[in-house]
Amino acid sequence: MPRNPLLFIVDPSEIKVPQIPDIGDPTVTVWCDRRGVLGAVSHIVDKEYWLHILGVASFKLDFFRNVVLAVPWTGAISEVIKDEFQSTVWPTFLQIQGFEVLHASAVIGARGVVAFCAPSETGKSTLAYGLGLCGYPVWADDTVVIDFLPHSIQTVGLPFFVRLRSSSALHYGYLETEVAGGRVRCEGYRMEKALPITAICLLQRAQTLPDNQVVMIERLNAREALVRVLDHSIYFGRQDQRRKRRMMQQYLSLVDQVPVFEVRVTNGLEKLPSVLNEVEQRILSG
């Protein structure tokens, strides 16, 4: 199965782009951020798969030719289009074909990849970057693609950038002059194309924890893990009932074979070293 679609940015005059659909249409999938702000919509028009990332481009996913055609919105620049293709469209292209995708960052632990799922601005990139400095290479930032093989479950290595918000970047020693647009963008690097996934962590931030703890880690049972992990799944749509059944079967297999942990951390970058140490000792090192 092709995993590396080619991106072509085309002039709007060269291709007919469907109108942005009504978000109330049940056949349309709505993509919103944690504040509920609409960011993208996806739908199928005349058997064509379209993902519209608002303000950036409308992407046509062509599986027959293994290409993605991007039609820029007015004012969009090519670098932003390429970034959205790499971080969002490419993983979605694979999800439609049978892979699963989690909204997560990930690092390589002692036995394989550990994913950290969380909504945006929770700190998953900050945590992954810090663990990278501790000797656990960053595997992914923002999306983790999962491949279900006959006898194993693996994560697929895709190109990525680690994006640190300004406060995290300054904490890690970046200069204010290096922070552009409120964040730092660091290109990721890896040699492996695929590795087994050995744990999933669901990050939650808390003002305080019992007994003044900085971090609490608890393994979830499979039933609770399924519901919680599905909250972080990324998918083009759920209208295809056969694909929906396969998605549920694969996530059932995932939580049955891979341990899922709830990781609650208290706010404050000054507490990050203690969080990194606890995650390393409890999850990554063994």
ZAKERO-548062 format. One line per field, with one value per residue: x, y, z of N, C-alpha, C, O in turn; chain; residue number from 0; residue in three letters. Coordinates in steps of 0.1 Angstrom, whole numbers, plus 2048, in hexadecimal, padded with zeros to 3 digits. Example, Ala and Ser with C-alpha at 12.3 -4.5 7.8 and 13.67 -1.06 7.14 Angstrom:
% ZAKERO-548062
npx: [884	880]
npy: [7C7	7EA]
npz: [84E	847]
capx: [87B	889]
capy: [7D3	7F5]
capz: [84E	847]
cpx: [884	881]
cpy: [7DF	800]
cpz: [84E	84F]
opx: [88E	886]
opy: [7DF	80B]
opz: [855	850]
kette: [A	A]
nr: [0	1]
rest: [ALA	SER]
***
This chain:
% ZAKERO-548062
npx: [808	807	819	823	817	819	81C	80C	80A	7F1	7E3	7C6	7B6	7BA	7AC	78D	77F	76B	74F	753	745	725	728	716	70D	709	71A	732	752	75C	777	784	796	7A2	793	77C	77D	778	78C	791	780	774	76A	758	754	744	752	76B	785	787	799	796	7A9	7A5	7AC	7C4	7C7	7B5	7B5	7B7	7B5	7C4	7C3	7C6	7DB	7ED	7F2	7F0	7DD	7E0	7CD	7D3	7C6	7BC	7D8	7E6	806	820	830	821	80C	81A	822	80A	802	815	811	7F6	7E6	7F3	7F5	7D9	7D2	7DE	7CE	7B5	7BA	7BD	7CF	7D3	7D0	7DD	7D9	7F4	814	835	84E	86D	86F	87E	875	866	850	841	823	815	7F7	7E2	7CD	7D3	7EB	7EF	807	815	828	83C	843	84C	862	872	877	885	89D	8A6	8AF	89D	893	87F	863	84C	837	819	809	805	809	7FA	800	7F0	7FB	7FC	807	810	810	818	829	82A	844	844	84E	855	850	85A	847	84A	83A	83F	844	84D	862	874	879	888	89F	8A1	8A5	894	894	894	87B	861	842	836	83F	857	865	871	883	87B	88D	894	89F	892	877	860	853	84C	82E	82D	821	807	801	7EA	7E8	7E1	7DB	7DD	7D3	7DA	7E6	7DE	7EE	802	80F	823	81F	808	804	7F1	7E6	7CE	7B0	7A5	78C	786	79D	799	783	78F	7A6	79B	791	7A6	7AB	7B1	7A0	793	777	758	745	747	73E	74A	765	764	75D	774	786	77D	782	79E	7A6	79D	7AD	7C5	7C4	7C2	7DA	7EE	7FA	7E8	7EB	7E0	7ED	7F1	7FB	808	804	81E	83D	854	851	856	86F	86B	854	85E	871	861	850	863	86E	857	84B	85B	874	874]
npy: [7F4	816	82F	848	862	879	89D	8B6	8D7	8EA	901	913	916	8FF	8E9	8DD	8E7	8DB	8EC	8F9	8E4	8E4	8E4	8D8	8C2	8A0	88F	89B	8A0	8B1	8C5	8D1	8E7	8E6	8FA	8FA	907	908	8F7	8E6	8D4	8B4	8A0	88C	88F	887	86E	877	87F	899	8B0	8CD	8E5	900	920	919	903	8EF	8CC	8B2	890	877	857	844	84D	852	86C	88D	8A9	8CB	8E8	908	920	942	957	944	935	921	912	90F	900	8E9	8E1	8DC	8C7	8B3	8B0	8AB	8A4	88F	87A	876	86D	854	849	845	830	81B	81B	826	845	85A	877	882	884	874	85E	84A	82F	817	7FF	804	81A	834	845	865	872	88E	8AB	8C9	8E0	8D5	8CB	8B6	8B6	8C5	8B3	89D	8A8	8AE	894	88B	899	88B	874	864	860	876	86B	873	88F	89D	88D	86A	84E	82E	80C	7EE	7CF	7AC	79E	7B1	7D3	7F1	811	829	83A	85C	87A	897	8B5	8C2	8D6	8F0	905	927	92B	912	90E	922	919	903	90E	91C	93B	95B	967	952	947	946	953	94C	933	917	904	8E5	8CF	8AD	88E	86D	84B	832	822	816	80D	7F8	800	807	811	827	848	85C	87D	895	8B4	8C3	8D9	8D3	8B6	898	896	8A8	89F	89F	892	879	857	83F	81F	817	803	7EE	7F4	80F	81A	818	829	842	844	844	85E	86C	866	86A	86F	86D	86B	85C	850	83B	81C	803	80A	817	801	7F3	805	805	7EB	7EA	7FD	7F0	7DA	7E7	7F3	7DC	7CF	7E2	7F4	80E	82D	845	865	87D	89E	8B9	8DC	8F2	8FA	8F8	8E1	8CD	8BD	8AA	89D	892	880	86E	863	857	843	834	82C	82E	822	807]
npz: [800	7F7	808	807	7FB	7E0	7E0	7CF	7C7	7BA	7A1	7A8	791	783	78C	797	7B5	7CE	7DF	800	818	829	84C	85B	84D	84E	841	841	84F	86B	876	892	8A9	8CC	8D7	8CA	8B2	890	879	863	849	83D	821	809	7E7	7CA	7CA	7CF	7E6	7FD	810	822	82E	841	835	82B	817	7FF	7FE	7E8	7E9	7D8	7D4	7C0	7AF	7C2	7CC	7DA	7D4	7D9	7DC	7DF	7F7	7F6	7FB	809	811	802	813	82B	821	81A	833	840	830	837	853	857	840	832	847	849	82F	831	845	83A	829	83A	84F	872	884	89D	8B0	8BB	8CB	8CA	8D8	8D6	8EA	901	8F7	8E1	8CF	8E1	8E4	8E9	8F0	8ED	8EF	8DB	8E7	900	907	8FC	8E7	8F4	909	8FA	8ED	903	90D	8F7	8FA	910	906	8F8	8DA	8C6	8B6	8A8	8A2	8AB	899	899	886	882	87B	874	875	86C	883	895	8A2	894	893	879	86A	862	851	866	87A	899	8AD	8C2	8DA	8E3	8FF	907	8F5	8FE	917	912	90A	8F2	8E0	8E2	8C9	8B8	8B8	8A5	89A	8B2	8B8	8B6	89C	896	882	880	884	879	876	873	862	86C	88B	8A8	8BC	8DD	8F4	8FE	908	919	91C	935	943	963	97E	999	9AA	9BE	9DE	9D8	9C1	9A3	98B	981	978	969	960	948	945	92A	91F	928	91D	901	8FC	903	8F4	8DA	8DA	8D1	8B8	895	877	856	851	85C	84D	83C	841	842	844	85D	86E	86C	877	892	899	897	8AA	8C1	8C1	8C4	8DF	8ED	8E9	8EE	90A	91A	929	941	945	95B	960	973	96E	961	956	966	973	962	95F	974	96B	953	95C	96B	957	947	958	95F	947	92F	932	935]
capx: [800	80F	819	82A	811	820	814	80D	802	7EC	7DC	7B7	7B0	7BD	7A4	781	77E	75D	74D	754	738	71E	72D	70B	70B	70E	724	73E	759	761	784	785	7A0	79C	78A	771	77E	778	799	790	775	777	75E	759	74C	746	75D	778	787	78C	79B	797	7AF	7A0	7B7	7D1	7C5	7AC	7BD	7B1	7BC	7C2	7C9	7CA	7E8	7F6	7F6	7E7	7DD	7DD	7C9	7D4	7BD	7C2	7E1	7EE	813	823	836	817	805	822	822	7FD	802	81D	80C	7E7	7E0	7FA	7EF	7CB	7D3	7E0	7C3	7AA	7BF	7BD	7D7	7CC	7D8	7DA	7DE	7FE	823	83A	85D	871	873	887	86F	85F	84A	837	81B	80F	7EB	7DC	7C9	7DD	7EF	7EF	815	81B	835	846	847	854	86F	87A	87B	890	8A9	8AA	8B4	893	891	872	85E	841	831	80B	802	80B	802	7FC	7FE	7EC	800	7F6	80C	816	80B	824	827	830	84C	842	856	84D	856	856	843	84A	835	849	848	855	86F	87D	87C	892	8AB	8A0	8A5	888	896	892	86D	859	834	832	843	863	863	87D	881	87E	896	894	8A4	889	86B	855	857	840	829	82E	819	800	7FE	7E0	7EC	7D7	7E1	7D6	7D9	7E1	7E4	7DE	7FB	80C	817	825	819	802	803	7E8	7E3	7BF	7AB	7A3	77F	788	7A7	793	77C	798	7AF	793	790	7B2	7AC	7AF	79A	78D	769	752	739	74A	73B	755	772	761	75E	782	78C	77A	789	7AC	7A8	79B	7BA	7D0	7C3	7C4	7E8	7F7	7F6	7E4	7ED	7DC	7F8	7ED	806	804	809	82A	849	85E	84F	859	879	865	84B	866	877	857	84C	86E	86F	84B	846	864	881	873]
capy: [800	822	836	854	869	885	8A9	8C0	8E4	8ED	90E	911	915	8F2	8DF	8E2	8E4	8DC	8F6	8F5	8DF	8E8	8DC	8D0	8B6	894	888	8A3	89F	8BE	8C4	8DD	8E7	8E3	905	8F9	90F	900	8F7	8DF	8CB	8AA	89A	885	895	87F	864	87E	882	8A7	8B6	8DB	8EB	90E	92A	913	8FC	8E3	8C1	8A6	884	86E	84A	83C	852	854	87A	897	8B6	8D6	8F4	912	92B	94F	95B	939	933	913	90C	90C	8F5	8DD	8DD	8D5	8BA	8AA	8AE	8A8	89D	882	870	873	865	846	844	841	823	810	81E	82F	851	860	885	87F	885	867	85D	83D	82B	80C	7F3	809	828	838	850	86E	878	899	8B7	8D3	8E9	8CE	8C9	8A9	8B9	8C9	8A7	895	8AF	8AC	886	88A	89D	881	868	85C	868	87A	863	87A	89B	8A1	881	85D	845	820	802	7E2	7C4	79F	799	7BC	7E0	7FA	81F	82D	846	866	887	89F	8BF	8C4	8E4	8F5	912	930	929	905	910	92A	910	8FA	915	924	94A	961	96A	945	944	94D	951	946	925	913	8F9	8DE	8C4	8A0	885	85F	841	827	825	812	807	7F4	809	7FF	818	834	850	867	888	89E	8BE	8C6	8E3	8CC	8A7	894	895	8B1	898	8A7	88A	86C	84E	834	817	816	7F7	7EE	7FB	81D	81F	819	836	84D	844	848	86C	872	860	873	868	875	86B	850	84C	82E	812	7F8	810	819	7F5	7EF	80E	801	7DE	7ED	803	7E6	7D2	7F0	7F4	7CE	7CB	7ED	7FB	81C	834	853	86C	88A	8A6	8C6	8E7	8F9	8F4	8F5	8D3	8C4	8B3	89F	895	88A	875	864	85C	84F	838	82C	828	82D	81B	7F8]
capz: [800	7F6	815	804	7F0	7DB	7E1	7C4	7CA	7AC	7A0	7A9	783	77D	792	79D	7C3	7D3	7E9	80E	81B	836	857	861	845	856	839	842	85C	86F	87D	89B	8B4	8D9	8DB	8C2	8A6	884	872	856	846	833	81B	7FC	7DC	7BE	7CD	7D2	7F4	7FF	81E	821	83A	83F	835	826	80A	7FD	7F9	7E2	7EC	7CD	7D7	7B4	7AA	7CE	7CD	7E0	7CD	7E2	7D6	7EA	7FA	7F3	805	80F	80B	7FF	81F	834	81A	81B	841	843	829	83F	861	858	834	830	850	846	823	835	84D	830	823	844	85B	87B	887	8A9	8B3	8C6	8C9	8CE	8D9	8D6	8F7	901	8F0	8D5	8CF	8EB	8DF	8F3	8EA	8F4	8E7	8D9	8F3	90D	90B	8F7	8E0	8FE	910	8F1	8EA	90F	90D	8ED	901	91A	8FF	8F2	8CD	8C2	8AA	8A1	8A9	8A7	894	899	87D	887	870	87A	86E	871	890	89C	89F	893	88F	86C	86B	858	854	86F	881	8A7	8AE	8D0	8DC	8E7	90D	907	8EE	907	922	90D	906	8E5	8E2	8DD	8BB	8B1	8B9	89A	89B	8BF	8BA	8B0	894	895	87A	887	87C	87E	86C	871	85B	874	898	8B0	8C6	8EA	8FE	8FB	914	917	924	93B	94C	970	987	9A4	9AB	9CC	9E5	9D1	9B7	996	980	984	96D	96C	954	946	940	91B	91C	929	914	8F4	8FB	905	8E8	8CE	8DA	8CB	8AA	889	86D	84B	852	861	845	836	84C	842	84A	86B	875	86C	880	89F	89B	898	8B7	8CB	8C1	8CA	8EE	8F2	8E8	8F2	916	91A	936	943	94B	960	964	978	966	965	950	970	978	956	962	97C	962	949	964	96E	94B	943	961	95F	93A	924	934	936]
cpx: [809	80E	81E	823	819	817	817	804	7FE	7E4	7CD	7B0	7B1	7B4	798	780	770	75B	74F	746	732	723	722	707	710	718	732	744	75F	76D	785	791	79A	793	77D	771	780	786	799	783	779	76A	761	74F	74F	751	76B	779	78E	78D	79E	79D	7AD	7AC	7C3	7CF	7BA	7B4	7B4	7BA	7BA	7CA	7CD	7D8	7F2	7FB	7EB	7E8	7D8	7D9	7C9	7C9	7C4	7CC	7EA	7FC	817	828	82C	80F	80D	822	815	7FC	809	817	7FE	7E3	7E6	7F5	7E1	7CA	7D5	7D5	7B8	7AE	7C0	7C6	7CE	7D6	7D4	7E0	7E7	80C	828	849	860	876	87C	882	868	859	840	830	815	803	7E6	7D7	7D4	7DF	7EF	7FE	81B	828	840	84C	850	861	878	87F	886	89D	8AF	8AF	8AA	88E	882	86E	854	83C	823	803	80B	803	805	7F8	7FB	7F0	7FB	7FB	812	80E	817	820	82F	838	849	84B	84E	856	851	853	841	844	840	84E	851	862	879	881	888	89F	8AC	8A0	898	888	894	884	866	84B	82F	836	850	860	870	87B	884	887	895	89A	89A	87D	85E	85B	84A	83B	827	825	812	7FD	7F4	7E3	7E1	7DF	7D8	7DC	7E0	7DE	7E4	7ED	806	815	818	81F	813	800	7FB	7E5	7D3	7BC	7A7	797	781	793	7A2	78C	785	7A1	7A7	791	79B	7B4	7AA	7AA	793	77E	764	746	73B	749	746	762	770	762	76D	78A	78A	782	798	7AF	7A6	7A8	7C5	7CF	7C4	7D2	7F2	7F2	7F3	7E5	7E7	7E8	7F3	7F9	801	80A	816	836	854	85D	853	864	874	85C	853	86C	86D	852	857	86F	863	847	850	870	880	869]
cpy: [80D	82A	845	85C	876	891	8B2	8CC	8E9	8FB	90B	910	908	8E7	8E4	8DD	8E5	8E7	8F0	8F1	8E5	8DF	8D4	8C4	8AA	88C	890	8A1	8AC	8BD	8D2	8DC	8E5	8EE	904	901	906	902	8F1	8D7	8C1	8A4	893	88B	88D	875	86A	882	890	8AA	8C4	8E0	8FA	918	926	90E	8F2	8D8	8B6	89A	879	861	842	840	854	862	882	8A4	8C1	8E3	8FF	91C	938	953	951	938	924	90C	907	900	8E8	8D8	8D6	8C8	8AF	8A6	8A8	89F	890	877	86C	86B	856	840	83F	833	818	811	826	83A	857	86E	883	883	877	867	84E	839	81E	800	7F7	817	829	845	858	876	883	8A3	8C1	8DC	8E2	8CC	8BC	8AB	8BD	8BD	89F	89B	8AD	89E	884	88E	894	874	85F	864	86A	872	86B	886	89E	895	875	853	836	816	7F5	7D6	7B7	79B	7A5	7C9	7EA	808	822	83A	850	872	88F	8AB	8C0	8D3	8E7	903	91A	92D	91C	907	918	922	907	901	91C	933	94F	964	95D	941	94C	949	94A	938	922	906	8F2	8D1	8B7	897	877	856	836	82B	820	80B	802	7FF	801	805	824	83B	85B	872	891	8A8	8C1	8D1	8DE	8BE	8A4	893	89D	8AA	8A1	89F	87D	864	842	82D	816	808	7F9	7F6	80A	822	821	826	842	84F	849	857	873	86D	86B	86B	871	876	85D	84B	83F	823	807	7FD	813	80D	7F1	7F8	809	7F4	7E1	7F4	7F9	7DD	7DB	7F0	7E6	7CA	7D6	7F3	809	822	842	85A	87A	892	8B3	8D1	8ED	8F2	8F1	8E7	8C8	8B9	8A7	896	88D	87E	86A	85C	853	842	82F	826	826	824	80C	7F3]
cpz: [800	803	813	7F9	7EC	7DC	7D5	7C7	7BC	7AD	7A1	79B	77D	782	798	7AC	7C7	7DD	7F7	813	828	841	85E	859	84C	84E	83A	84F	85F	878	885	8A5	8C1	8DE	8D3	8B5	89A	87C	865	855	83C	82E	80E	7F3	7CF	7BF	7CE	7E0	7F5	80D	81C	82E	838	83F	82E	818	80A	7F7	7F4	7E3	7E1	7D0	7CB	7AF	7B6	7CE	7D5	7D9	7D7	7DA	7E0	7EB	7F8	7FF	80C	809	80B	80B	829	82E	81C	82A	845	83C	832	84C	861	84C	831	83A	84D	839	827	83D	844	82B	82D	850	865	87F	894	8AA	8BE	8C1	8CE	8CF	8D8	8E3	8F6	8F9	8E3	8D7	8DA	8E6	8EB	8ED	8F3	8EB	8E5	8E5	900	911	905	8EF	8EA	905	906	8EE	8F7	910	902	8F3	90B	913	8F8	8E5	8CA	8B5	8A2	8A9	8A3	8A1	894	890	881	87C	878	871	874	87F	898	899	89F	890	882	86E	85F	85B	85D	874	890	8A8	8BD	8D1	8E3	8F6	90E	901	8F7	912	91E	908	8F9	8E9	8DC	8CE	8B2	8B1	8AF	89B	8A7	8C1	8B3	8A8	891	88D	881	87E	882	872	869	86A	863	880	89F	8B9	8D3	8F5	8F8	908	911	921	929	944	958	978	993	9A3	9BA	9D1	9DF	9C7	9AA	98B	986	978	971	95F	953	941	931	918	91D	91F	906	8F2	8FB	8F9	8DB	8CE	8D3	8BD	8A0	87E	863	84D	857	859	83E	841	84D	848	859	873	877	876	88F	8A3	89E	8A6	8C2	8CC	8C7	8D9	8F4	8F3	8EE	8FF	914	928	936	94B	94E	965	969	96F	96B	95F	95A	975	96D	959	96A	974	959	950	967	962	946	94B	960	952	92F	925	933	92D]
opx: [812	803	81D	829	820	80B	822	7F8	806	7DF	7C8	7A5	7AB	7B4	798	781	769	765	74D	73D	739	722	725	6FF	71C	71F	73B	73E	766	76D	786	795	78D	78B	775	767	788	78A	7A1	77D	781	760	76C	743	75A	759	774	770	798	785	7A9	796	7B4	7B4	7CD	7D3	7B6	7BA	7AB	7C5	7AF	7D6	7D7	7DF	7FD	807	7E0	7F3	7CD	7E1	7C1	7C2	7D0	7C8	7F3	7FD	811	826	82D	80B	807	822	815	7F6	804	817	7FA	7DD	7DF	7F1	7DD	7C1	7CF	7D2	7B2	7A5	7C3	7C5	7C3	7E2	7C8	7EB	7E3	80F	821	850	857	880	881	88A	863	85E	837	837	811	805	7E6	7DB	7DE	7D5	7F0	801	826	831	84B	858	85A	86B	884	88B	88F	8A7	8BB	8B2	8AD	887	87A	876	854	83E	822	7F7	817	7F7	811	7EE	803	7EA	7F5	7F3	819	808	81E	815	83B	832	84C	84F	841	862	845	85B	839	848	849	85A	85A	86C	885	88D	891	8A8	8B6	89B	892	87E	891	880	864	847	825	832	855	858	879	872	88F	888	894	89A	899	878	853	866	840	844	821	823	818	7F8	7F6	7E1	7D8	7E7	7CB	7E8	7EB	7D4	7EA	7F6	812	820	80F	81A	818	7FB	7FE	7E1	7CD	7C3	7A5	797	77D	791	7A5	78E	783	7A4	7AD	78F	79A	7BF	7A1	7AF	78F	778	76C	73E	731	752	749	768	779	768	771	792	793	787	79E	7B9	7AD	7AC	7CE	7DA	7C8	7D7	7FE	7E7	7FA	7DF	7E8	7ED	7F1	800	7F7	815	819	839	85D	867	852	862	877	85B	850	86C	870	850	854	870	865	841	850	874	88A	868]
opy: [80E	82C	84D	85C	87C	890	8B4	8CA	8EC	8FF	901	90A	905	8DC	8EF	8D2	8EF	8EB	8E4	8F8	8EB	8D2	8CC	8BC	8AA	884	88B	8A1	8B3	8B5	8DC	8D1	8E4	8EC	90C	902	8FD	90D	8F5	8D5	8C4	8A3	895	88C	88D	874	863	887	893	8A7	8C8	8E0	901	917	92E	913	8ED	8DA	8B1	89B	874	861	83B	838	858	865	87D	8A9	8C0	8E7	8FF	91F	938	953	953	939	91C	900	8FC	8F7	8DE	8CC	8CC	8BE	8A4	89B	8A1	895	886	86C	860	862	84D	834	834	82B	80D	809	82A	839	859	871	884	884	870	86F	845	83E	81B	7F9	7EF	81E	821	84F	852	87F	882	8A4	8C0	8DF	8E9	8CB	8B8	8A3	8B9	8BC	89A	894	8AA	89C	87B	888	894	86B	854	86E	861	873	869	886	8A1	894	875	851	832	818	7F1	7D3	7B7	796	7A2	7CA	7EA	80B	81D	844	84C	874	88F	8AA	8BE	8DC	8E2	90C	915	92D	91C	902	914	923	904	8FB	922	937	949	964	95E	937	958	93D	943	932	92A	8FD	8F7	8CA	8B6	89A	875	85A	831	836	825	805	808	807	7F7	7FE	82B	835	862	871	894	8A4	8C1	8D3	8E2	8B9	8AB	88F	89A	8AE	8A9	8A5	878	869	83B	833	813	801	804	7FD	811	82D	82A	82D	84B	85A	851	85D	87F	870	874	860	87C	881	854	843	838	822	803	7F7	811	80D	7EC	7F3	809	7F2	7DA	7F1	7FA	7DA	7D5	7EE	7E6	7C3	7D2	7F8	810	81D	849	855	882	88D	8B9	8CF	8ED	8E6	8E9	8E2	8BC	8AE	89B	88A	881	873	85E	850	848	837	822	81B	81C	81D	805	7E6]
opz: [809	808	81C	7EE	7F5	7D9	7D1	7CA	7B4	7B7	79B	79A	773	77C	79E	7AF	7C5	7E4	7F9	812	830	840	866	85E	84F	854	833	859	857	882	87F	8A8	8C2	8E7	8D5	8AE	89A	87A	85C	85F	833	836	809	7F6	7CA	7B5	7CE	7E6	7F0	816	817	838	830	848	82C	80E	815	7EC	7FA	7DF	7E0	7CE	7CC	7AB	7B3	7D1	7D7	7D7	7DD	7D2	7E9	7E1	7F8	80A	813	7FC	812	80D	82F	835	81F	82C	84C	842	834	850	86B	84E	82F	835	84E	838	821	83C	847	828	82A	859	862	87F	896	8A4	8CA	8B5	8D4	8C9	8D9	8E8	8EB	8F3	8DC	8E0	8DB	8E3	8F5	8E5	900	8DF	8EC	8ED	90A	91D	90A	8F0	8E8	908	90B	8EE	8F5	914	904	8F0	90E	91A	8F4	8E6	8CC	8AC	895	8B5	897	8A4	891	893	883	875	880	867	87F	887	8A2	88F	8A9	88C	881	872	853	866	85D	873	892	8A5	8C4	8CA	8E9	8F8	916	906	8F8	917	926	902	8F6	8F3	8D4	8C7	8A6	8A9	8B0	89B	8A7	8CB	8AA	8AD	88A	88F	887	872	88E	867	85E	86B	861	880	89D	8BF	8D3	8FF	8EF	911	907	92D	921	94C	956	978	996	99C	9C2	9CA	9E0	9C4	9A7	981	990	96E	97B	955	95E	93A	92C	90E	914	91A	8FF	8E9	8F3	8F4	8D3	8C4	8CF	8B7	8A2	87B	866	84B	858	85E	83C	84A	858	850	861	87E	881	87E	897	8AE	8A7	8AC	8CD	8D7	8CE	8DF	900	8FC	8F1	8FF	90D	931	92C	955	945	96E	964	968	977	961	957	97C	970	956	967	975	957	94B	965	963	941	946	961	951	928	91C	931	92C]
kette: [A	A	A	A	A	A	A	A	A	A	A	A	A	A	A	A	A	A	A	A	A	A	A	A	A	A	A	A	A	A	A	A	A	A	A	A	A	A	A	A	A	A	A	A	A	A	A	A	A	A	A	A	A	A	A	A	A	A	A	A	A	A	A	A	A	A	A	A	A	A	A	A	A	A	A	A	A	A	A	A	A	A	A	A	A	A	A	A	A	A	A	A	A	A	A	A	A	A	A	A	A	A	A	A	A	A	A	A	A	A	A	A	A	A	A	A	A	A	A	A	A	A	A	A	A	A	A	A	A	A	A	A	A	A	A	A	A	A	A	A	A	A	A	A	A	A	A	A	A	A	A	A	A	A	A	A	A	A	A	A	A	A	A	A	A	A	A	A	A	A	A	A	A	A	A	A	A	A	A	A	A	A	A	A	A	A	A	A	A	A	A	A	A	A	A	A	A	A	A	A	A	A	A	A	A	A	A	A	A	A	A	A	A	A	A	A	A	A	A	A	A	A	A	A	A	A	A	A	A	A	A	A	A	A	A	A	A	A	A	A	A	A	A	A	A	A	A	A	A	A	A	A	A	A	A	A	A	A	A	A	A	A	A	A	A	A	A	A	A	A	A	A	A	A	A	A	A	A	A	A	A	A	A	A	A	A]
nr: [0	1	2	3	4	5	6	7	8	9	10	11	12	13	14	15	16	17	18	19	20	21	22	23	24	25	26	27	28	29	30	31	32	33	34	35	36	37	38	39	40	41	42	43	44	45	46	47	48	49	50	51	52	53	54	55	56	57	58	59	60	61	62	63	64	65	66	67	68	69	70	71	72	73	74	75	76	77	78	79	80	81	82	83	84	85	86	87	88	89	90	91	92	93	94	95	96	97	98	99	100	101	102	103	104	105	106	107	108	109	110	111	112	113	114	115	116	117	118	119	120	121	122	123	124	125	126	127	128	129	130	131	132	133	134	135	136	137	138	139	140	141	142	143	144	145	146	147	148	149	150	151	152	153	154	155	156	157	158	159	160	161	162	163	164	165	166	167	168	169	170	171	172	173	174	175	176	177	178	179	180	181	182	183	184	185	186	187	188	189	190	191	192	193	194	195	196	197	198	199	200	201	202	203	204	205	206	207	208	209	210	211	212	213	214	215	216	217	218	219	220	221	222	223	224	225	226	227	228	229	230	231	232	233	234	235	236	237	238	239	240	241	242	243	244	245	246	247	248	249	250	251	252	253	254	255	256	257	258	259	260	261	262	263	264	265	266	267	268	269	270	271	272	273	274	275	276	277	278	279	280	281	282	283	284	285]
rest: [MET	PRO	ARG	ASN	PRO	LEU	LEU	PHE	ILE	VAL	ASP	PRO	SER	GLU	ILE	LYS	VAL	PRO	GLN	ILE	PRO	ASP	ILE	GLY	ASP	PRO	THR	VAL	THR	VAL	TRP	CYS	ASP	ARG	ARG	GLY	VAL	LEU	GLY	ALA	VAL	SER	HIS	ILE	VAL	ASP	LYS	GLU	TYR	TRP	LEU	HIS	ILE	LEU	GLY	VAL	ALA	SER	PHE	LYS	LEU	ASP	PHE	PHE	ARG	ASN	VAL	VAL	LEU	ALA	VAL	PRO	TRP	THR	GLY	ALA	ILE	SER	GLU	VAL	ILE	LYS	ASP	GLU	PHE	GLN	SER	THR	VAL	TRP	PRO	THR	PHE	LEU	GLN	ILE	GLN	GLY	PHE	GLU	VAL	LEU	HIS	ALA	SER	ALA	VAL	ILE	GLY	ALA	ARG	GLY	VAL	VAL	ALA	PHE	CYS	ALA	PRO	SER	GLU	THR	GLY	LYS	SER	THR	LEU	ALA	TYR	GLY	LEU	GLY	LEU	CYS	GLY	TYR	PRO	VAL	TRP	ALA	ASP	ASP	THR	VAL	VAL	ILE	ASP	PHE	LEU	PRO	HIS	SER	ILE	GLN	THR	VAL	GLY	LEU	PRO	PHE	PHE	VAL	ARG	LEU	ARG	SER	SER	SER	ALA	LEU	HIS	TYR	GLY	TYR	LEU	GLU	THR	GLU	VAL	ALA	GLY	GLY	ARG	VAL	ARG	CYS	GLU	GLY	TYR	ARG	MET	GLU	LYS	ALA	LEU	PRO	ILE	THR	ALA	ILE	CYS	LEU	LEU	GLN	ARG	ALA	GLN	THR	LEU	PRO	ASP	ASN	GLN	VAL	VAL	MET	ILE	GLU	ARG	LEU	ASN	ALA	ARG	GLU	ALA	LEU	VAL	ARG	VAL	LEU	ASP	HIS	SER	ILE	TYR	PHE	GLY	ARG	GLN	ASP	GLN	ARG	ARG	LYS	ARG	ARG	MET	MET	GLN	GLN	TYR	LEU	SER	LEU	VAL	ASP	GLN	VAL	PRO	VAL	PHE	GLU	VAL	ARG	VAL	THR	ASN	GLY	LEU	GLU	LYS	LEU	PRO	SER	VAL	LEU	ASN	GLU	VAL	GLU	GLN	ARG	ILE	LEU	SER	GLY]
***
